[in-house]
């Protein structure tokens, strides 16, 4: 049994704990209230007075963002499938057997890239269908033939870049995949996925000019939103053709050289 003095001490300690907890709770609430007022003030400042958008402008803006988001999802899936081919093979412990199989590297890459394209196309169609359920997308002016041609040309260039990026996980076991993600993030920044490239600084606009996704997005927006035909899309078509002609053979050459180096130095072995 506790003595009177012990019970008094315990009660005093309990009251002190509750008082301290109440004071800390009040301080925490003060930060919640402060951030709430800061959010309200920021929202009020971000409102542009006397600026009104018509429903047509809003629909066009939604379609602009939808095309950018959908195509970037396609780009990400294709790029990641090709780039992570080495990472997944190493993780499963099959990369050495795959590289020793009596299959040419062109056939190997063709199969991996074909799956990446099909996977990306299916996910993009599903995404567009879901978005169409919630927003009104005016596709009555779309030139689907031109848009599919632009998408095909952009995919070829993307495969070449993905093949080049696939050497990073092969040569850098621990950090290679993250390095490939950085390349994809740079493409996202400079390609005009969510904004026109004209808002970028001058030096980033120069970088965007050598990125095939810039031309693919521009051509797709023109053909879907404006119904532009292939003849008027020459400014987007020829850079995609050049990128495809250069990037695919260059990717295969670099990949073969990196594969030989990885075999010679034992980098194909899974670590971790």
C-alpha positions as CSV (number, residue, x, y, z in Angstrom):
1,X,0.0,0.0,0.0
2,X,1.2,3.5,-0.9
3,X,1.5,6.0,1.9
4,X,-0.3,9.3,1.8
5,X,2.9,11.1,0.8
6,X,3.6,8.6,-2.0
7,X,0.0,9.0,-3.3
8,X,0.3,12.7,-3.2
9,X,3.6,12.6,-5.1
10,X,2.2,10.3,-7.8
11,X,-0.9,12.5,-8.2
12,X,1.3,15.5,-8.5
13,X,3.5,13.8,-11.1
14,X,0.4,12.7,-13.1
15,X,-1.0,16.2,-13.0
16,X,2.3,17.5,-14.2
17,X,2.4,15.1,-17.1
18,X,-1.2,15.9,-18.1
19,X,-0.5,19.6,-17.9
20,X,2.6,19.2,-20.0
21,X,0.8,17.1,-22.6
22,X,-2.0,19.7,-22.8
23,X,0.5,22.5,-23.3
24,X,2.3,20.6,-26.1
25,X,-1.1,19.8,-27.7
26,X,-2.0,23.5,-27.6
27,X,1.3,24.4,-29.2
28,X,0.8,21.8,-31.9
29,X,-2.6,23.2,-32.7
30,X,-1.1,26.6,-33.0
31,X,1.0,25.3,-35.9
32,X,-2.0,23.7,-37.5
33,X,-3.9,27.0,-37.3
34,X,-0.9,29.0,-38.6
35,X,-0.5,26.7,-41.6
36,X,-4.2,26.9,-42.3
37,X,-4.1,30.7,-42.5
38,X,-1.0,30.6,-44.6
39,X,-2.7,28.2,-47.1
40,X,-5.8,30.5,-47.2
41,X,-3.5,33.5,-47.9
42,X,-1.6,31.7,-50.6
43,X,-4.9,30.6,-52.3
44,X,-6.2,34.1,-52.2
45,X,-3.0,35.5,-53.7
46,X,-3.0,32.8,-56.5
47,X,-6.4,33.9,-57.6
48,X,-6.2,36.0,-60.8
49,X,-8.8,38.8,-60.6
50,X,-11.0,39.6,-63.6
51,X,-9.7,36.6,-65.6
52,X,-12.4,34.2,-66.9
53,X,-12.0,31.2,-69.2
54,X,-14.7,29.9,-71.5
55,X,-15.7,26.3,-71.4
56,X,-14.0,25.7,-74.7
57,X,-10.7,27.0,-73.4
58,X,-11.0,24.9,-70.3
59,X,-11.7,21.8,-72.4
60,X,-8.8,22.6,-74.7
61,X,-6.5,22.9,-71.6
62,X,-7.8,19.6,-70.2
63,X,-7.1,17.9,-73.5
64,X,-3.6,19.5,-73.7
65,X,-2.8,18.1,-70.2
66,X,-4.4,14.8,-70.9
67,X,-2.3,14.3,-74.0
68,X,0.9,15.2,-72.2
69,X,0.1,13.0,-69.2
70,X,-1.0,10.0,-71.4
71,X,2.0,10.2,-73.7
72,X,4.4,10.6,-70.7
73,X,2.9,7.5,-69.2
74,X,3.6,5.7,-72.5
75,X,7.1,7.1,-72.6
76,X,7.7,6.1,-69.0
77,X,6.5,2.5,-69.4
78,X,8.4,1.9,-72.6
79,X,11.6,3.6,-71.3
80,X,11.4,1.7,-68.0
81,X,10.7,-1.7,-69.5
82,X,13.7,-1.4,-71.8
83,X,16.0,0.2,-69.2
84,X,15.0,-2.2,-66.3
85,X,15.5,-5.3,-68.5
86,X,19.0,-5.7,-67.1
87,X,18.0,-4.9,-63.6
88,X,15.2,-7.5,-63.5
89,X,17.3,-10.2,-65.2
90,X,20.1,-9.6,-62.6
91,X,17.6,-9.7,-59.7
92,X,16.1,-13.0,-60.9
93,X,19.5,-14.4,-61.5
94,X,18.9,-15.1,-65.2
95,X,21.0,-12.4,-66.9
96,X,24.0,-14.7,-67.4
97,X,21.9,-17.4,-69.0
98,X,20.1,-14.9,-71.2
99,X,23.4,-13.5,-72.5
100,X,24.8,-17.0,-73.1
101,X,21.7,-18.2,-75.0
102,X,22.1,-18.8,-78.7
103,X,20.1,-15.7,-79.6
104,X,21.4,-12.6,-81.3
105,X,21.3,-9.4,-79.3
106,X,19.1,-7.8,-82.0
107,X,16.5,-10.5,-81.5
108,X,16.7,-10.2,-77.8
109,X,16.3,-6.5,-77.8
110,X,13.5,-6.7,-80.4
111,X,11.5,-9.0,-78.2
112,X,12.0,-6.9,-75.1
113,X,11.1,-3.7,-76.9
114,X,8.0,-5.2,-78.6
115,X,6.7,-6.1,-75.1
116,X,7.5,-2.6,-73.8
117,X,5.6,-1.0,-76.7
118,X,2.5,-3.2,-76.3
119,X,2.5,-2.7,-72.5
120,X,2.8,1.1,-72.8
121,X,0.1,1.3,-75.5
122,X,-2.4,-0.7,-73.5
123,X,-1.8,1.3,-70.4
124,X,-2.1,4.6,-72.3
125,X,-5.4,3.5,-73.9
126,X,-6.8,2.5,-70.5
127,X,-5.7,5.8,-69.0
128,X,-7.3,7.9,-71.8
129,X,-10.6,5.9,-71.4
130,X,-10.7,6.5,-67.6
131,X,-10.0,10.3,-68.1
132,X,-12.7,10.4,-70.8
133,X,-15.2,9.1,-68.2
134,X,-14.6,12.2,-66.0
135,X,-13.9,15.0,-68.4
136,X,-15.3,16.0,-71.8
137,X,-12.5,15.4,-74.4
138,X,-13.3,16.9,-77.8
139,X,-11.6,14.5,-80.2
140,X,-13.8,15.3,-83.2
141,X,-11.0,17.1,-85.0
142,X,-8.3,14.4,-84.3
143,X,-6.3,13.0,-87.2
144,X,-5.7,9.5,-85.9
145,X,-3.6,8.4,-88.8
146,X,-1.1,11.2,-88.3
147,X,-1.0,10.8,-84.5
148,X,-0.3,7.0,-84.8
149,X,2.5,7.7,-87.3
150,X,4.0,10.3,-84.9
151,X,3.7,7.8,-82.0
152,X,5.4,5.1,-84.0
153,X,8.3,7.3,-85.0
154,X,8.7,8.5,-81.4
155,X,8.6,5.0,-80.1
156,X,11.5,4.0,-82.3
157,X,13.6,6.9,-81.0
158,X,12.6,6.0,-77.5
159,X,13.7,2.4,-77.9
160,X,17.1,3.6,-78.9
161,X,17.5,5.9,-75.9
162,X,16.2,3.1,-73.6
163,X,18.7,0.7,-75.0
164,X,21.5,3.2,-74.3
165,X,20.2,3.7,-70.8
166,X,20.0,0.0,-70.2
167,X,23.8,-0.2,-69.9
168,X,23.7,1.9,-66.7
169,X,22.2,-1.0,-64.5
170,X,24.7,-3.3,-66.3
171,X,27.8,-1.3,-65.4
172,X,26.7,0.2,-62.1
173,X,25.0,-2.5,-60.1
174,X,23.8,-0.5,-57.2
175,X,23.1,2.9,-58.8
176,X,22.5,2.2,-62.4
177,X,18.7,2.1,-62.2
178,X,18.6,5.4,-60.4
179,X,20.9,7.0,-63.0
180,X,18.5,5.9,-65.7
181,X,15.6,7.5,-63.8
182,X,17.5,10.7,-63.8
183,X,17.7,10.6,-67.6
184,X,13.9,10.1,-67.8
185,X,13.3,12.9,-65.3
186,X,15.4,15.3,-67.5
187,X,13.3,14.2,-70.5
188,X,10.1,15.0,-68.5
189,X,11.5,18.5,-67.6
190,X,12.5,19.6,-71.1
191,X,9.9,17.9,-73.3
192,X,6.9,20.1,-72.6
193,X,4.7,17.5,-71.0
194,X,2.7,20.0,-68.9
195,X,3.8,23.3,-70.4
196,X,5.1,24.7,-73.7
197,X,8.9,24.6,-74.0
198,X,8.9,28.3,-74.7
199,X,8.6,28.9,-70.9
200,X,11.9,27.2,-70.3
201,X,15.2,29.1,-70.0
202,X,17.1,29.4,-73.2
203,X,19.7,26.8,-72.5
204,X,17.0,24.2,-71.5
205,X,15.2,25.0,-74.8
206,X,18.3,24.0,-76.6
207,X,18.3,20.7,-74.7
208,X,14.6,20.1,-75.6
209,X,15.5,20.4,-79.3
210,X,17.6,17.3,-79.1
211,X,15.0,15.2,-77.2
212,X,12.7,13.1,-79.4
213,X,9.8,13.3,-76.9
214,X,9.6,17.1,-77.6
215,X,8.7,16.5,-81.2
216,X,6.5,13.5,-80.5
217,X,4.4,15.5,-78.0
218,X,4.2,18.5,-80.3
219,X,3.1,16.4,-83.3
220,X,0.6,14.5,-81.3
221,X,-1.0,17.6,-79.9
222,X,-1.2,19.2,-83.3
223,X,-2.7,16.1,-84.9
224,X,-5.2,15.3,-82.1
225,X,-6.2,18.8,-81.1
226,X,-6.0,20.5,-84.4
227,X,-6.4,17.7,-86.9
228,X,-3.1,18.5,-88.6
229,X,-2.0,16.1,-91.3
230,X,1.3,14.5,-91.9
231,X,2.3,17.0,-94.5
232,X,2.1,19.9,-92.1
233,X,4.0,17.9,-89.4
234,X,7.2,17.7,-91.3
235,X,8.9,19.9,-88.6
236,X,8.2,17.1,-86.1
237,X,8.6,14.1,-88.4
238,X,12.1,14.6,-89.7
239,X,13.7,15.1,-86.3
240,X,12.0,11.9,-85.1
241,X,13.3,10.0,-88.2
242,X,16.9,11.3,-87.6
243,X,16.7,10.4,-83.9
244,X,15.5,6.9,-84.7
245,X,18.1,6.3,-87.4
246,X,20.9,7.4,-85.0
247,X,19.7,6.2,-81.6
248,X,18.8,2.6,-82.5
249,X,22.0,1.4,-84.1
250,X,24.0,3.5,-81.6
251,X,22.1,1.9,-78.7
252,X,22.8,-1.6,-80.0
253,X,26.5,-0.8,-80.5
254,X,26.9,0.7,-77.1
255,X,24.9,-2.1,-75.5
256,X,27.1,-4.8,-77.1
257,X,30.3,-3.0,-76.0
258,X,29.0,-2.7,-72.4
259,X,27.9,-6.4,-72.4
260,X,31.4,-7.5,-73.4
261,X,33.0,-5.3,-70.7
262,X,30.5,-6.6,-68.1
263,X,31.3,-10.2,-69.0
264,X,35.0,-9.6,-68.9
265,X,34.9,-7.8,-65.5
266,X,32.3,-10.0,-63.8
267,X,29.7,-7.2,-63.4
268,X,26.8,-9.5,-64.5
269,X,26.9,-11.3,-61.2
270,X,24.1,-10.2,-58.8
271,X,25.2,-8.3,-55.7
272,X,22.9,-7.9,-52.7
